[in-house]
Amino acid sequence: METTYGKRIYTKVNRPDRALVEAFRGIPSSNIADMMNRMYNMYGDLRCYTKNASMVGTAITVHCSEGDNALLHRAMDMAEPGDGIVLNGGGCMSRALCGEIMFNYAKSKGIAGFVLDGCIRDADALDALEFPVYAKGVTPQGPWKIGSGEINVPIACCGQVVFPGDIIVGDPDGVVVIRPDFAKEALEAVGPKFAGEQKTLATYAAGQVPDRSKHIALYEKTVVDNGCLVCEEAWH
C-alpha cells in the first residue's frame, strides 16, 4: 500500500515577525553570508533572472517531482503577502516550472519571489516585471501537472536546506538562507560590516587615498603564515 510520504501539504507556517524579516532589506546577500561564516548561501549556478532583483521573504517550501508544477500552483494560492516560494525541482533542466503568467499571478498576490532548483520560461518577460525570480536555467518546454510532491516540509535547494518560515534574502549576487532563531544575531553582526563597507566605498568614491599599510601588513602576514616562499629575485 502506498504511503503519504511524498504527497503531503502542510497549511500552517511558523512565520517570523515581519519587522524582523524586513530588517534585512537593503543588506547585500554577500554581507549576510559572510557574517554567517559563509555557510548559508545557495550555489552559484542559481541565476537571478530579474534585473536589479531584491527579495526579502519568508519561505514557503515546495518539493515537487521533476518537471511537475501542480504543487507550485497550489503553493502560490497558499502563500501570503511577503512569502517567497522556494522549490526543490530536482534540478530538472528539461521542463520549465513557470513562466510569464505565473510570474504575474504571483506578483499580484504580493509574493516576494521565486527560488527554483529547476527551470523557467518566458525569461524576457522579467525585463519589465519587478518580480524576483531565481532559477537554474531556461527552456521553452512546458511542465507536467500531475500533483505529486510536498508543501511546507524541509527541502534541499541549490546546496542549502530550507525550512518553512526561514528568511530568504536575494539580490543580483544570489540567495542566502537565515534561520529565524538566529536572525537577530545575524542582524547585529551584519550591521557594522555593512556600515563599514559603505564608509570605505564612499571614501574611494570621493577620491581619497586610503591608508594601505594595514592591507599590506595583513596579507603579507597571511601568505607568509600559509607557507609561501618569498623570493627576493626575478623568476628565471
Order of alpha helices (4+ residues) and beta strands (2+ residues): beta-alpha-alpha-beta-beta-alpha-beta-alpha-beta-beta-beta-beta-beta-beta-beta-beta-beta-alpha-alpha
